[in-house]
Amino acid sequence: MRIQKNGSVVVSLPPTGRWFSVSIDVEKFLQERTDFIFTVLDKYERLSKKYPDLYNFTPEHYKLYRQEAGEIIKSKVDYFARRYGFQYNGITVRNQTTRWGSCSSKGNLNFNYKIIFLAPEEMDYIIVHELCHLREPNHSSRFWSEVEKIVPDYKIVKKGLKLKE
């Protein structure tokens, strides 16, 4: 089950057929989780009022801010890459719904355009986080050591960012 920020609830089931059989009553499943669903939806509603640019999912909003976001993000990525010796392949700015950023095995960095509406330290943390994946493609203790070298208070920043998810 996924509860999306636009208010929709999506239930995914495994394929049925030769190897799988599904004997779940989706309606019952959802009814049993009604309190949880409404709690999450209430949280999204409160966040959308507090951070409207982070929760405005219209295509027009993305079109309006994509170029500006790309320029700001590229500038910050280049700054951290030069300063700390990172080598990346490319940057893509997207309208992602579940992630702030990602890093591919080919060295491509992807960022959600909405990071430009975060606090500067949160945006920097996300960029550094993805750059550190160029050296450590996992979340091992070595990875977090790399992040901490650049963002010493990353745990505090990360905790604040979690509140906006």
N, C-alpha and C positions, 0 to 999 in steps of 0.2 A: 504494500500500500504506500502510495506517495501522496502527500498533501501539498499541493502546489500553491505558490504565493498568490496566484490569481483566484484562489478559492476552490479550484476543482480538486476532486479526490479521485485518484487513479488506482485501480486494483489490477495487478498483473498476476496472471495464472500461468503455470507451466503448460506446454502444449499437451493435449490429450492424444491418445493413440496407442500404438503398440506397446510403448515402454512406460507411459504415464497414464494414470487415471486420476481425475480430480473429483473428490467428493466433498467439496466445500460449498457451503451455502453463502454466497457473497453478501446477500442482504443481511443474514444473521451475523456474519463476520463484521460488517460495518456497524450494525446496531450495537454490538458488544463493545465497539470502540468509539461510540458517539461522544462521550465526554472528552476523550483524548483529541478527537478530530476538532471539536469546538474550541478546546483549549489552544490548539495550534492555530486555528483560524482567527481567534481573538488576538493572539500574539501578532500574527501577520497584519491584522487591522491596526493595532497600536503602532507597529513599526512603520506602516505605510503613512500614518499621520506624522510621526516623528521624523522620518526620512523619506519624504515623497519622491525624490529623484531615484532612490534605490528600489522603489516598488512600483514605478510607473512603467508598465510593460508594453506601451504602445509602440508600434513600429516607427511612428513619427518621432518619438522621443529618441530612439536609437539613431535614426537618420540625422537628427538635429545635433547630437553630441558625438557621433562616431569619429569624425575627423579631429575634433578638438581632443577627444580622449586619446586617439592615436598619437597625436603630437606630444601630449603631456607624458604618456606612458613611454614612448620611444626616448624622449629626453631623459626621463628618470632611469630607464634601463641602461642607456648609454653611460650615464653618470656612474652608476654602480658597477657596470661591466669594466669601465676604464679604471676606476678606483681600486677594484678588488680582483682584476685580472680574469674576468669571465669572458668566454667566447660563446656567442650564440649564433644561430643560423638566421632566424627571422622572427618577426613579431606579427601576431594577428590580434585584432581587436574584434570581439564578438559580443552578441547579446545573449550571454549564457544565463540559464535559470538556476543552476545548482552549484556553480563554481565561480570563485573570484579569479582563478587563473589555473594554468596547467603548463607542463613542459613535456615535449615529446622526446623520444629517444634520439631523434635526429637533431636536437638542439633548437627546435622551434618553440617559442614562447607564445602562449595564448592568454589573453586577459579579457575579463568582462569589462565593458566600457564603463560600467557603473562605479568602478573603483575610483574614478575621479571625484566622486561625490563623498567619499570617505574622508576621515581625518587624515592629514598628511602622513602621520606615523603609521596608520593602518595601510595606506597605499604603499608606502615604502616597504613595510613588512611583507606584503603580498609579492611585490616585485623581487625583493631579496629572497623570499621563500622559493620562488620559481627559478631564480638564477642559481641558487644552491643545489637545485635538482640537476643542474648540468654537471656537478661534481659528484653528487650522491643521489642516484635516482630512486630513493626510497625515504622512509622516515626513521632511519636508524639513529642511534645516538651520535654517530659521526655527522649525519645530516644536521641534527639540531645543534651540534657544536659549531658547524659552519655558519648557521643562521645566527647563533649567539655572538659570534665574532663581529658581525656587522650590526646586528640589532640586539644589544645586550639585554634589553627589557622585553624581548619578543613574547615572553609568556604573558605579560600584562596586556600587551597590544593584542595578542591572539585571543585572549579572554574577552576583551571588549568587542572584538570583531565577531566573535561567536554570538553575542547578544543581538547582532544585526542580521544573522542568517535566518 
